Amino acid sequence: MPTALVTGAAGFIGSHLSEALLDRGYRVRGVDTFETGRRRNLESLVERSGFSIEEVDIRDRERVAELTDGVEFVFHEAAVASVPRSVEEPVTATATNCTGTAVVLDTAREAGVDTVVVASSSAVYGSTERLPKVESMPVQPESPYALSKHYTEELAVQFSQFHQMDTVALRYFNVFGPRQDPAGDYAAVVPKFVDLMTDGDRPVIYGDGEQSRDFVYIDDVVRANVLAAESDASGVVANVASGERVSINGLVAQLNNVLDTEIEPVYDDPRPGDVRHSVADVERAHAAFGYEPEVGFQEGLEQTVDWFARERHQNT
């Protein structure tokens, strides 16, 4: 029974990943500061055999080293994961995302960890209009967050070159699904729109709504992590996405269909710096560790809406 360390285990992606690893027979050690991660995300895990959670900052080398001892796999999800917040708090974002990643990788090296999978982001591509986004393209990080994720990738690749440790960096596109927080200034568009439209409120679209994104369902992201860890891939940076484009207008239309509503969005001025279109090529992930997206956008949206509806029912 292998043991995995999951950083950011109480977050949206980290909690789903922890659950999937437990289902696969892993022992899971989770770490989180609970600044943005939520204990509620771990309610179904804390009673399970083989799972533990510690409140630890990933920059705390001594504590991270203790938790990494005896671990075969590390999944590094912890980060200040917001472009706007990184612009407002560049020191915090850089310290957590860069120094924290260095601590995680170096303690993994010292502990003799087999494989470290680190979370990166499509934000590293910047606002280039070239489509699809391919890993061989030059990166253009345009925020402290994007810059920190590029650093995360490069450092992971260097560790695979300098040390006997496999590393894989996964460039996530627009991940969505159950447990994603709809509240706050930095909330992702899918949970925010689901929450608003479930209440009958009109979502705000910045621009004409024809801008498009590559939405990838959480189950596909989790599977990509597991495939990458259990493969022989090393020193690989790969996109994790659906490979399909959905416009923001299209998102509203599909949500209206799922919710059986006819809500019209409110249009506002475009936000400076927003990427117009984004879609990924996922061939490298397929070649390196067999990843293929399996959950279509409509199916993922239905599952997400169902989860939010159950949550609302339980809390009333």
KEPAVEX-989852 format. One record per residue (C-alpha): residue number from 1; x, y, z. Coordinates in steps of 0.5 Angstrom, whole numbers, padded with zeros to 4 digits. Layout:
KEPAVEX-989852
<atom><n>NUM</n><X>X</X><Y>Y</Y><Z>Z</Z></atom>
...
//
This chain:
KEPAVEX-989852
<atom><n>1</n><X>0000</X><Y>0000</Y><Z>0000</Z></atom>
<atom><n>2</n><X>0004</X><Y>0006</Y><Z>-0002</Z></atom>
<atom><n>3</n><X>0004</X><Y>0013</Y><Z>0002</Z></atom>
<atom><n>4</n><X>0002</X><Y>0020</Y><Z>-0002</Z></atom>
<atom><n>5</n><X>0003</X><Y>0027</Y><Z>0001</Z></atom>
<atom><n>6</n><X>-0002</X><Y>0032</Y><Z>-0002</Z></atom>
<atom><n>7</n><X>-0001</X><Y>0039</Y><Z>0000</Z></atom>
<atom><n>8</n><X>-0007</X><Y>0043</Y><Z>-0001</Z></atom>
<atom><n>9</n><X>-0011</X><Y>0037</Y><Z>0001</Z></atom>
<atom><n>10</n><X>-0017</X><Y>0041</Y><Z>0004</Z></atom>
<atom><n>11</n><X>-0017</X><Y>0045</Y><Z>-0003</Z></atom>
<atom><n>12</n><X>-0022</X><Y>0044</Y><Z>-0009</Z></atom>
<atom><n>13</n><X>-0017</X><Y>0040</Y><Z>-0013</Z></atom>
<atom><n>14</n><X>-0013</X><Y>0037</Y><Z>-0007</Z></atom>
<atom><n>15</n><X>-0019</X><Y>0034</Y><Z>-0003</Z></atom>
<atom><n>16</n><X>-0022</X><Y>0030</Y><Z>-0010</Z></atom>
<atom><n>17</n><X>-0015</X><Y>0028</Y><Z>-0011</Z></atom>
<atom><n>18</n><X>-0014</X><Y>0025</Y><Z>-0004</Z></atom>
<atom><n>19</n><X>-0021</X><Y>0022</Y><Z>-0004</Z></atom>
<atom><n>20</n><X>-0019</X><Y>0018</Y><Z>-0011</Z></atom>
<atom><n>21</n><X>-0012</X><Y>0016</Y><Z>-0008</Z></atom>
<atom><n>22</n><X>-0016</X><Y>0013</Y><Z>-0002</Z></atom>
<atom><n>23</n><X>-0020</X><Y>0009</Y><Z>-0006</Z></atom>
<atom><n>24</n><X>-0014</X><Y>0007</Y><Z>-0010</Z></atom>
<atom><n>25</n><X>-0011</X><Y>0004</Y><Z>-0004</Z></atom>
<atom><n>26</n><X>-0006</X><Y>0009</Y><Z>-0002</Z></atom>
<atom><n>27</n><X>-0005</X><Y>0012</Y><Z>0005</Z></atom>
<atom><n>28</n><X>-0006</X><Y>0019</Y><Z>0004</Z></atom>
<atom><n>29</n><X>-0002</X><Y>0025</Y><Z>0009</Z></atom>
<atom><n>30</n><X>-0006</X><Y>0031</Y><Z>0007</Z></atom>
<atom><n>31</n><X>-0003</X><Y>0038</Y><Z>0009</Z></atom>
<atom><n>32</n><X>-0006</X><Y>0045</Y><Z>0009</Z></atom>
<atom><n>33</n><X>-0006</X><Y>0052</Y><Z>0012</Z></atom>
<atom><n>34</n><X>-0014</X><Y>0052</Y><Z>0012</Z></atom>
<atom><n>35</n><X>-0013</X><Y>0059</Y><Z>0009</Z></atom>
<atom><n>36</n><X>-0017</X><Y>0058</Y><Z>0003</Z></atom>
<atom><n>37</n><X>-0018</X><Y>0050</Y><Z>0004</Z></atom>
<atom><n>38</n><X>-0024</X><Y>0048</Y><Z>0007</Z></atom>
<atom><n>39</n><X>-0025</X><Y>0043</Y><Z>0013</Z></atom>
<atom><n>40</n><X>-0032</X><Y>0041</Y><Z>0010</Z></atom>
<atom><n>41</n><X>-0028</X><Y>0039</Y><Z>0004</Z></atom>
<atom><n>42</n><X>-0025</X><Y>0033</Y><Z>0008</Z></atom>
<atom><n>43</n><X>-0031</X><Y>0031</Y><Z>0012</Z></atom>
<atom><n>44</n><X>-0032</X><Y>0025</Y><Z>0008</Z></atom>
<atom><n>45</n><X>-0024</X><Y>0023</Y><Z>0009</Z></atom>
<atom><n>46</n><X>-0023</X><Y>0024</Y><Z>0016</Z></atom>
<atom><n>47</n><X>-0026</X><Y>0018</Y><Z>0019</Z></atom>
<atom><n>48</n><X>-0023</X><Y>0014</Y><Z>0013</Z></atom>
<atom><n>49</n><X>-0017</X><Y>0009</Y><Z>0015</Z></atom>
<atom><n>50</n><X>-0011</X><Y>0011</Y><Z>0012</Z></atom>
<atom><n>51</n><X>-0012</X><Y>0019</Y><Z>0012</Z></atom>
<atom><n>52</n><X>-0009</X><Y>0024</Y><Z>0016</Z></atom>
<atom><n>53</n><X>-0009</X><Y>0032</Y><Z>0016</Z></atom>
<atom><n>54</n><X>-0004</X><Y>0037</Y><Z>0019</Z></atom>
<atom><n>55</n><X>-0005</X><Y>0044</Y><Z>0019</Z></atom>
<atom><n>56</n><X>0002</X><Y>0046</Y><Z>0016</Z></atom>
<atom><n>57</n><X>0005</X><Y>0051</Y><Z>0012</Z></atom>
<atom><n>58</n><X>0009</X><Y>0048</Y><Z>0006</Z></atom>
<atom><n>59</n><X>0015</X><Y>0054</Y><Z>0007</Z></atom>
<atom><n>60</n><X>0016</X><Y>0050</Y><Z>0014</Z></atom>
<atom><n>61</n><X>0021</X><Y>0046</Y><Z>0012</Z></atom>
<atom><n>62</n><X>0022</X><Y>0042</Y><Z>0019</Z></atom>
<atom><n>63</n><X>0015</X><Y>0040</Y><Z>0019</Z></atom>
<atom><n>64</n><X>0014</X><Y>0038</Y><Z>0011</Z></atom>
<atom><n>65</n><X>0020</X><Y>0034</Y><Z>0012</Z></atom>
<atom><n>66</n><X>0017</X><Y>0030</Y><Z>0018</Z></atom>
<atom><n>67</n><X>0011</X><Y>0029</Y><Z>0014</Z></atom>
<atom><n>68</n><X>0015</X><Y>0027</Y><Z>0007</Z></atom>
<atom><n>69</n><X>0019</X><Y>0022</Y><Z>0011</Z></atom>
<atom><n>70</n><X>0017</X><Y>0015</Y><Z>0008</Z></atom>
<atom><n>71</n><X>0013</X><Y>0017</Y><Z>0003</Z></atom>
<atom><n>72</n><X>0013</X><Y>0015</Y><Z>-0004</Z></atom>
<atom><n>73</n><X>0009</X><Y>0020</Y><Z>-0008</Z></atom>
<atom><n>74</n><X>0008</X><Y>0027</Y><Z>-0007</Z></atom>
<atom><n>75</n><X>0002</X><Y>0031</Y><Z>-0010</Z></atom>
<atom><n>76</n><X>0004</X><Y>0039</Y><Z>-0010</Z></atom>
<atom><n>77</n><X>-0003</X><Y>0043</Y><Z>-0010</Z></atom>
<atom><n>78</n><X>-0002</X><Y>0048</Y><Z>-0005</Z></atom>
<atom><n>79</n><X>-0001</X><Y>0055</Y><Z>-0008</Z></atom>
<atom><n>80</n><X>-0004</X><Y>0062</Y><Z>-0008</Z></atom>
<atom><n>81</n><X>-0008</X><Y>0060</Y><Z>-0014</Z></atom>
<atom><n>82</n><X>-0011</X><Y>0067</Y><Z>-0016</Z></atom>
<atom><n>83</n><X>-0008</X><Y>0072</Y><Z>-0021</Z></atom>
<atom><n>84</n><X>-0012</X><Y>0078</Y><Z>-0018</Z></atom>
<atom><n>85</n><X>-0009</X><Y>0076</Y><Z>-0011</Z></atom>
<atom><n>86</n><X>-0002</X><Y>0075</Y><Z>-0014</Z></atom>
<atom><n>87</n><X>-0002</X><Y>0082</Y><Z>-0017</Z></atom>
<atom><n>88</n><X>-0005</X><Y>0085</Y><Z>-0010</Z></atom>
<atom><n>89</n><X>0000</X><Y>0081</Y><Z>-0006</Z></atom>
<atom><n>90</n><X>0006</X><Y>0079</Y><Z>-0010</Z></atom>
<atom><n>91</n><X>0010</X><Y>0078</Y><Z>-0004</Z></atom>
<atom><n>92</n><X>0005</X><Y>0073</Y><Z>-0001</Z></atom>
<atom><n>93</n><X>0004</X><Y>0069</Y><Z>-0008</Z></atom>
<atom><n>94</n><X>0012</X><Y>0069</Y><Z>-0009</Z></atom>
<atom><n>95</n><X>0013</X><Y>0066</Y><Z>-0002</Z></atom>
<atom><n>96</n><X>0008</X><Y>0061</Y><Z>-0002</Z></atom>
<atom><n>97</n><X>0008</X><Y>0059</Y><Z>-0009</Z></atom>
<atom><n>98</n><X>0016</X><Y>0059</Y><Z>-0010</Z></atom>
<atom><n>99</n><X>0019</X><Y>0058</Y><Z>-0004</Z></atom>
<atom><n>100</n><X>0014</X><Y>0053</Y><Z>-0002</Z></atom>
<atom><n>101</n><X>0015</X><Y>0049</Y><Z>-0008</Z></atom>
<atom><n>102</n><X>0023</X><Y>0049</Y><Z>-0007</Z></atom>
<atom><n>103</n><X>0021</X><Y>0046</Y><Z>0000</Z></atom>
<atom><n>104</n><X>0017</X><Y>0041</Y><Z>-0002</Z></atom>
<atom><n>105</n><X>0021</X><Y>0039</Y><Z>-0008</Z></atom>
<atom><n>106</n><X>0028</X><Y>0039</Y><Z>-0003</Z></atom>
<atom><n>107</n><X>0025</X><Y>0035</Y><Z>0002</Z></atom>
<atom><n>108</n><X>0022</X><Y>0030</Y><Z>-0003</Z></atom>
<atom><n>109</n><X>0029</X><Y>0029</Y><Z>-0005</Z></atom>
<atom><n>110</n><X>0032</X><Y>0028</Y><Z>0002</Z></atom>
<atom><n>111</n><X>0026</X><Y>0023</Y><Z>0003</Z></atom>
<atom><n>112</n><X>0028</X><Y>0019</Y><Z>-0003</Z></atom>
<atom><n>113</n><X>0021</X><Y>0020</Y><Z>-0006</Z></atom>
<atom><n>114</n><X>0020</X><Y>0016</Y><Z>-0012</Z></atom>
<atom><n>115</n><X>0015</X><Y>0022</Y><Z>-0016</Z></atom>
<atom><n>116</n><X>0013</X><Y>0029</Y><Z>-0015</Z></atom>
<atom><n>117</n><X>0007</X><Y>0031</Y><Z>-0019</Z></atom>
<atom><n>118</n><X>0006</X><Y>0039</Y><Z>-0018</Z></atom>
<atom><n>119</n><X>0001</X><Y>0043</Y><Z>-0021</Z></atom>
<atom><n>120</n><X>0002</X><Y>0049</Y><Z>-0026</Z></atom>
<atom><n>121</n><X>-0003</X><Y>0053</Y><Z>-0030</Z></atom>
<atom><n>122</n><X>-0005</X><Y>0055</Y><Z>-0037</Z></atom>
<atom><n>123</n><X>-0003</X><Y>0062</Y><Z>-0034</Z></atom>
<atom><n>124</n><X>0004</X><Y>0061</Y><Z>-0036</Z></atom>
<atom><n>125</n><X>0002</X><Y>0062</Y><Z>-0044</Z></atom>
<atom><n>126</n><X>0000</X><Y>0069</Y><Z>-0043</Z></atom>
<atom><n>127</n><X>-0005</X><Y>0073</Y><Z>-0048</Z></atom>
<atom><n>128</n><X>-0002</X><Y>0070</Y><Z>-0054</Z></atom>
<atom><n>129</n><X>-0007</X><Y>0069</Y><Z>-0059</Z></atom>
<atom><n>130</n><X>-0004</X><Y>0062</Y><Z>-0062</Z></atom>
<atom><n>131</n><X>-0009</X><Y>0056</Y><Z>-0061</Z></atom>
<atom><n>132</n><X>-0009</X><Y>0051</Y><Z>-0059</Z></atom>
<atom><n>133</n><X>-0004</X><Y>0052</Y><Z>-0053</Z></atom>
<atom><n>134</n><X>0002</X><Y>0047</Y><Z>-0054</Z></atom>
<atom><n>135</n><X>0007</X><Y>0046</Y><Z>-0049</Z></atom>
<atom><n>136</n><X>0013</X><Y>0048</Y><Z>-0054</Z></atom>
<atom><n>137</n><X>0010</X><Y>0055</Y><Z>-0055</Z></atom>
<atom><n>138</n><X>0014</X><Y>0060</Y><Z>-0051</Z></atom>
<atom><n>139</n><X>0011</X><Y>0062</Y><Z>-0044</Z></atom>
<atom><n>140</n><X>0009</X><Y>0069</Y><Z>-0043</Z></atom>
<atom><n>141</n><X>0007</X><Y>0070</Y><Z>-0036</Z></atom>
<atom><n>142</n><X>0004</X><Y>0076</Y><Z>-0034</Z></atom>
<atom><n>143</n><X>0002</X><Y>0076</Y><Z>-0027</Z></atom>
<atom><n>144</n><X>0006</X><Y>0074</Y><Z>-0021</Z></atom>
<atom><n>145</n><X>0002</X><Y>0068</Y><Z>-0020</Z></atom>
<atom><n>146</n><X>0003</X><Y>0066</Y><Z>-0027</Z></atom>
<atom><n>147</n><X>0011</X><Y>0067</Y><Z>-0026</Z></atom>
<atom><n>148</n><X>0011</X><Y>0063</Y><Z>-0020</Z></atom>
<atom><n>149</n><X>0008</X><Y>0057</Y><Z>-0024</Z></atom>
<atom><n>150</n><X>0013</X><Y>0058</Y><Z>-0029</Z></atom>
<atom><n>151</n><X>0018</X><Y>0057</Y><Z>-0023</Z></atom>
<atom><n>152</n><X>0015</X><Y>0051</Y><Z>-0021</Z></atom>
<atom><n>153</n><X>0015</X><Y>0048</Y><Z>-0027</Z></atom>
<atom><n>154</n><X>0022</X><Y>0049</Y><Z>-0028</Z></atom>
<atom><n>155</n><X>0024</X><Y>0047</Y><Z>-0021</Z></atom>
<atom><n>156</n><X>0021</X><Y>0041</Y><Z>-0022</Z></atom>
<atom><n>157</n><X>0024</X><Y>0039</Y><Z>-0029</Z></atom>
<atom><n>158</n><X>0031</X><Y>0041</Y><Z>-0026</Z></atom>
<atom><n>159</n><X>0030</X><Y>0036</Y><Z>-0020</Z></atom>
<atom><n>160</n><X>0029</X><Y>0031</Y><Z>-0025</Z></atom>
<atom><n>161</n><X>0035</X><Y>0033</Y><Z>-0028</Z></atom>
<atom><n>162</n><X>0040</X><Y>0033</Y><Z>-0022</Z></atom>
<atom><n>163</n><X>0037</X><Y>0028</Y><Z>-0018</Z></atom>
<atom><n>164</n><X>0034</X><Y>0021</Y><Z>-0018</Z></atom>
<atom><n>165</n><X>0027</X><Y>0023</Y><Z>-0017</Z></atom>
<atom><n>166</n><X>0021</X><Y>0023</Y><Z>-0022</Z></atom>
<atom><n>167</n><X>0018</X><Y>0030</Y><Z>-0023</Z></atom>
<atom><n>168</n><X>0012</X><Y>0032</Y><Z>-0027</Z></atom>
<atom><n>169</n><X>0009</X><Y>0039</Y><Z>-0028</Z></atom>
<atom><n>170</n><X>0001</X><Y>0039</Y><Z>-0030</Z></atom>
<atom><n>171</n><X>-0001</X><Y>0045</Y><Z>-0033</Z></atom>
<atom><n>172</n><X>-0009</X><Y>0046</Y><Z>-0031</Z></atom>
<atom><n>173</n><X>-0014</X><Y>0049</Y><Z>-0035</Z></atom>
<atom><n>174</n><X>-0020</X><Y>0052</Y><Z>-0033</Z></atom>
<atom><n>175</n><X>-0022</X><Y>0046</Y><Z>-0028</Z></atom>
<atom><n>176</n><X>-0029</X><Y>0046</Y><Z>-0025</Z></atom>
<atom><n>177</n><X>-0033</X><Y>0041</Y><Z>-0021</Z></atom>
<atom><n>178</n><X>-0036</X><Y>0040</Y><Z>-0014</Z></atom>
<atom><n>179</n><X>-0033</X><Y>0043</Y><Z>-0008</Z></atom>
<atom><n>180</n><X>-0031</X><Y>0049</Y><Z>-0012</Z></atom>
<atom><n>181</n><X>-0032</X><Y>0055</Y><Z>-0008</Z></atom>
<atom><n>182</n><X>-0037</X><Y>0060</Y><Z>-0011</Z></atom>
<atom><n>183</n><X>-0036</X><Y>0066</Y><Z>-0006</Z></atom>
<atom><n>184</n><X>-0031</X><Y>0071</Y><Z>-0006</Z></atom>
<atom><n>185</n><X>-0027</X><Y>0076</Y><Z>-0011</Z></atom>
<atom><n>186</n><X>-0023</X><Y>0070</Y><Z>-0014</Z></atom>
<atom><n>187</n><X>-0028</X><Y>0065</Y><Z>-0015</Z></atom>
<atom><n>188</n><X>-0028</X><Y>0061</Y><Z>-0022</Z></atom>
<atom><n>189</n><X>-0033</X><Y>0063</Y><Z>-0027</Z></atom>
<atom><n>190</n><X>-0037</X><Y>0056</Y><Z>-0027</Z></atom>
<atom><n>191</n><X>-0039</X><Y>0056</Y><Z>-0019</Z></atom>
<atom><n>192</n><X>-0040</X><Y>0063</Y><Z>-0019</Z></atom>
<atom><n>193</n><X>-0045</X><Y>0063</Y><Z>-0025</Z></atom>
<atom><n>194</n><X>-0048</X><Y>0056</Y><Z>-0022</Z></atom>
<atom><n>195</n><X>-0049</X><Y>0059</Y><Z>-0015</Z></atom>
<atom><n>196</n><X>-0052</X><Y>0066</Y><Z>-0018</Z></atom>
<atom><n>197</n><X>-0057</X><Y>0062</Y><Z>-0023</Z></atom>
<atom><n>198</n><X>-0059</X><Y>0057</Y><Z>-0018</Z></atom>
<atom><n>199</n><X>-0062</X><Y>0063</Y><Z>-0014</Z></atom>
<atom><n>200</n><X>-0065</X><Y>0066</Y><Z>-0021</Z></atom>
<atom><n>201</n><X>-0060</X><Y>0072</Y><Z>-0021</Z></atom>
<atom><n>202</n><X>-0056</X><Y>0074</Y><Z>-0027</Z></atom>
<atom><n>203</n><X>-0049</X><Y>0073</Y><Z>-0028</Z></atom>
<atom><n>204</n><X>-0044</X><Y>0078</Y><Z>-0030</Z></atom>
<atom><n>205</n><X>-0040</X><Y>0077</Y><Z>-0037</Z></atom>
<atom><n>206</n><X>-0034</X><Y>0082</Y><Z>-0038</Z></atom>
<atom><n>207</n><X>-0034</X><Y>0083</Y><Z>-0045</Z></atom>
<atom><n>208</n><X>-0039</X><Y>0080</Y><Z>-0051</Z></atom>
<atom><n>209</n><X>-0039</X><Y>0073</Y><Z>-0048</Z></atom>
<atom><n>210</n><X>-0035</X><Y>0070</Y><Z>-0054</Z></atom>
<atom><n>211</n><X>-0029</X><Y>0069</Y><Z>-0050</Z></atom>
<atom><n>212</n><X>-0028</X><Y>0062</Y><Z>-0050</Z></atom>
<atom><n>213</n><X>-0024</X><Y>0057</Y><Z>-0045</Z></atom>
<atom><n>214</n><X>-0022</X><Y>0050</Y><Z>-0044</Z></atom>
<atom><n>215</n><X>-0026</X><Y>0047</Y><Z>-0038</Z></atom>
<atom><n>216</n><X>-0024</X><Y>0041</Y><Z>-0035</Z></atom>
<atom><n>217</n><X>-0028</X><Y>0037</Y><Z>-0030</Z></atom>
<atom><n>218</n><X>-0025</X><Y>0035</Y><Z>-0024</Z></atom>
<atom><n>219</n><X>-0025</X><Y>0028</Y><Z>-0025</Z></atom>
<atom><n>220</n><X>-0020</X><Y>0028</Y><Z>-0031</Z></atom>
<atom><n>221</n><X>-0015</X><Y>0033</Y><Z>-0027</Z></atom>
<atom><n>222</n><X>-0015</X><Y>0028</Y><Z>-0021</Z></atom>
<atom><n>223</n><X>-0014</X><Y>0022</Y><Z>-0026</Z></atom>
<atom><n>224</n><X>-0008</X><Y>0026</Y><Z>-0030</Z></atom>
<atom><n>225</n><X>-0005</X><Y>0026</Y><Z>-0023</Z></atom>
<atom><n>226</n><X>-0005</X><Y>0019</Y><Z>-0022</Z></atom>
<atom><n>227</n><X>-0003</X><Y>0017</Y><Z>-0029</Z></atom>
<atom><n>228</n><X>0003</X><Y>0022</Y><Z>-0028</Z></atom>
<atom><n>229</n><X>0005</X><Y>0019</Y><Z>-0022</Z></atom>
<atom><n>230</n><X>0004</X><Y>0012</Y><Z>-0023</Z></atom>
<atom><n>231</n><X>0008</X><Y>0012</Y><Z>-0030</Z></atom>
<atom><n>232</n><X>0015</X><Y>0013</Y><Z>-0032</Z></atom>
<atom><n>233</n><X>0015</X><Y>0020</Y><Z>-0034</Z></atom>
<atom><n>234</n><X>0020</X><Y>0025</Y><Z>-0031</Z></atom>
<atom><n>235</n><X>0022</X><Y>0032</Y><Z>-0033</Z></atom>
<atom><n>236</n><X>0015</X><Y>0033</Y><Z>-0037</Z></atom>
<atom><n>237</n><X>0011</X><Y>0039</Y><Z>-0037</Z></atom>
<atom><n>238</n><X>0004</X><Y>0037</Y><Z>-0040</Z></atom>
<atom><n>239</n><X>-0003</X><Y>0041</Y><Z>-0041</Z></atom>
<atom><n>240</n><X>-0009</X><Y>0038</Y><Z>-0037</Z></atom>
<atom><n>241</n><X>-0015</X><Y>0040</Y><Z>-0041</Z></atom>
<atom><n>242</n><X>-0021</X><Y>0038</Y><Z>-0045</Z></atom>
<atom><n>243</n><X>-0018</X><Y>0040</Y><Z>-0051</Z></atom>
<atom><n>244</n><X>-0025</X><Y>0044</Y><Z>-0053</Z></atom>
<atom><n>245</n><X>-0027</X><Y>0051</Y><Z>-0053</Z></atom>
<atom><n>246</n><X>-0033</X><Y>0053</Y><Z>-0049</Z></atom>
<atom><n>247</n><X>-0035</X><Y>0061</Y><Z>-0050</Z></atom>
<atom><n>248</n><X>-0038</X><Y>0064</Y><Z>-0043</Z></atom>
<atom><n>249</n><X>-0044</X><Y>0065</Y><Z>-0047</Z></atom>
<atom><n>250</n><X>-0045</X><Y>0058</Y><Z>-0048</Z></atom>
<atom><n>251</n><X>-0043</X><Y>0057</Y><Z>-0041</Z></atom>
<atom><n>252</n><X>-0050</X><Y>0061</Y><Z>-0039</Z></atom>
<atom><n>253</n><X>-0054</X><Y>0057</Y><Z>-0045</Z></atom>
<atom><n>254</n><X>-0052</X><Y>0051</Y><Z>-0042</Z></atom>
<atom><n>255</n><X>-0053</X><Y>0052</Y><Z>-0035</Z></atom>
<atom><n>256</n><X>-0060</X><Y>0055</Y><Z>-0037</Z></atom>
<atom><n>257</n><X>-0061</X><Y>0048</Y><Z>-0040</Z></atom>
<atom><n>258</n><X>-0059</X><Y>0044</Y><Z>-0034</Z></atom>
<atom><n>259</n><X>-0063</X><Y>0049</Y><Z>-0029</Z></atom>
<atom><n>260</n><X>-0069</X><Y>0050</Y><Z>-0034</Z></atom>
<atom><n>261</n><X>-0069</X><Y>0057</Y><Z>-0033</Z></atom>
<atom><n>262</n><X>-0068</X><Y>0063</Y><Z>-0038</Z></atom>
<atom><n>263</n><X>-0064</X><Y>0068</Y><Z>-0035</Z></atom>
<atom><n>264</n><X>-0060</X><Y>0073</Y><Z>-0039</Z></atom>
<atom><n>265</n><X>-0053</X><Y>0075</Y><Z>-0037</Z></atom>
<atom><n>266</n><X>-0051</X><Y>0082</Y><Z>-0035</Z></atom>
<atom><n>267</n><X>-0046</X><Y>0085</Y><Z>-0040</Z></atom>
<atom><n>268</n><X>-0040</X><Y>0089</Y><Z>-0037</Z></atom>
<atom><n>269</n><X>-0034</X><Y>0092</Y><Z>-0040</Z></atom>
<atom><n>270</n><X>-0028</X><Y>0087</Y><Z>-0041</Z></atom>
<atom><n>271</n><X>-0023</X><Y>0086</Y><Z>-0036</Z></atom>
<atom><n>272</n><X>-0016</X><Y>0089</Y><Z>-0037</Z></atom>
<atom><n>273</n><X>-0011</X><Y>0083</Y><Z>-0038</Z></atom>
<atom><n>274</n><X>-0017</X><Y>0077</Y><Z>-0040</Z></atom>
<atom><n>275</n><X>-0015</X><Y>0072</Y><Z>-0045</Z></atom>
<atom><n>276</n><X>-0019</X><Y>0072</Y><Z>-0051</Z></atom>
<atom><n>277</n><X>-0019</X><Y>0065</Y><Z>-0052</Z></atom>
<atom><n>278</n><X>-0016</X><Y>0059</Y><Z>-0049</Z></atom>
<atom><n>279</n><X>-0016</X><Y>0051</Y><Z>-0051</Z></atom>
<atom><n>280</n><X>-0010</X><Y>0046</Y><Z>-0050</Z></atom>
<atom><n>281</n><X>-0007</X><Y>0041</Y><Z>-0054</Z></atom>
<atom><n>282</n><X>-0007</X><Y>0035</Y><Z>-0050</Z></atom>
<atom><n>283</n><X>-0002</X><Y>0030</Y><Z>-0054</Z></atom>
<atom><n>284</n><X>0004</X><Y>0031</Y><Z>-0050</Z></atom>
<atom><n>285</n><X>0000</X><Y>0028</Y><Z>-0043</Z></atom>
<atom><n>286</n><X>-0003</X><Y>0022</Y><Z>-0047</Z></atom>
<atom><n>287</n><X>0004</X><Y>0020</Y><Z>-0050</Z></atom>
<atom><n>288</n><X>0007</X><Y>0021</Y><Z>-0043</Z></atom>
<atom><n>289</n><X>0003</X><Y>0018</Y><Z>-0039</Z></atom>
<atom><n>290</n><X>-0004</X><Y>0016</Y><Z>-0042</Z></atom>
<atom><n>291</n><X>-0008</X><Y>0022</Y><Z>-0041</Z></atom>
<atom><n>292</n><X>-0015</X><Y>0023</Y><Z>-0045</Z></atom>
<atom><n>293</n><X>-0021</X><Y>0027</Y><Z>-0042</Z></atom>
<atom><n>294</n><X>-0027</X><Y>0023</Y><Z>-0041</Z></atom>
<atom><n>295</n><X>-0032</X><Y>0027</Y><Z>-0038</Z></atom>
<atom><n>296</n><X>-0035</X><Y>0032</Y><Z>-0043</Z></atom>
<atom><n>297</n><X>-0037</X><Y>0039</Y><Z>-0041</Z></atom>
<atom><n>298</n><X>-0045</X><Y>0038</Y><Z>-0041</Z></atom>
<atom><n>299</n><X>-0044</X><Y>0032</Y><Z>-0036</Z></atom>
<atom><n>300</n><X>-0039</X><Y>0035</Y><Z>-0032</Z></atom>
<atom><n>301</n><X>-0044</X><Y>0041</Y><Z>-0031</Z></atom>
<atom><n>302</n><X>-0050</X><Y>0037</Y><Z>-0030</Z></atom>
<atom><n>303</n><X>-0046</X><Y>0033</Y><Z>-0024</Z></atom>
<atom><n>304</n><X>-0043</X><Y>0040</Y><Z>-0021</Z></atom>
<atom><n>305</n><X>-0050</X><Y>0043</Y><Z>-0021</Z></atom>
<atom><n>306</n><X>-0053</X><Y>0037</Y><Z>-0018</Z></atom>
<atom><n>307</n><X>-0048</X><Y>0037</Y><Z>-0012</Z></atom>
<atom><n>308</n><X>-0049</X><Y>0045</Y><Z>-0011</Z></atom>
<atom><n>309</n><X>-0057</X><Y>0043</Y><Z>-0011</Z></atom>
<atom><n>310</n><X>-0055</X><Y>0037</Y><Z>-0005</Z></atom>
<atom><n>311</n><X>-0051</X><Y>0042</Y><Z>-0001</Z></atom>
<atom><n>312</n><X>-0056</X><Y>0047</Y><Z>-0001</Z></atom>
<atom><n>313</n><X>-0061</X><Y>0042</Y><Z>0001</Z></atom>
<atom><n>314</n><X>-0057</X><Y>0040</Y><Z>0007</Z></atom>
<atom><n>315</n><X>-0056</X><Y>0047</Y><Z>0009</Z></atom>
<atom><n>316</n><X>-0063</X><Y>0049</Y><Z>0009</Z></atom>
//
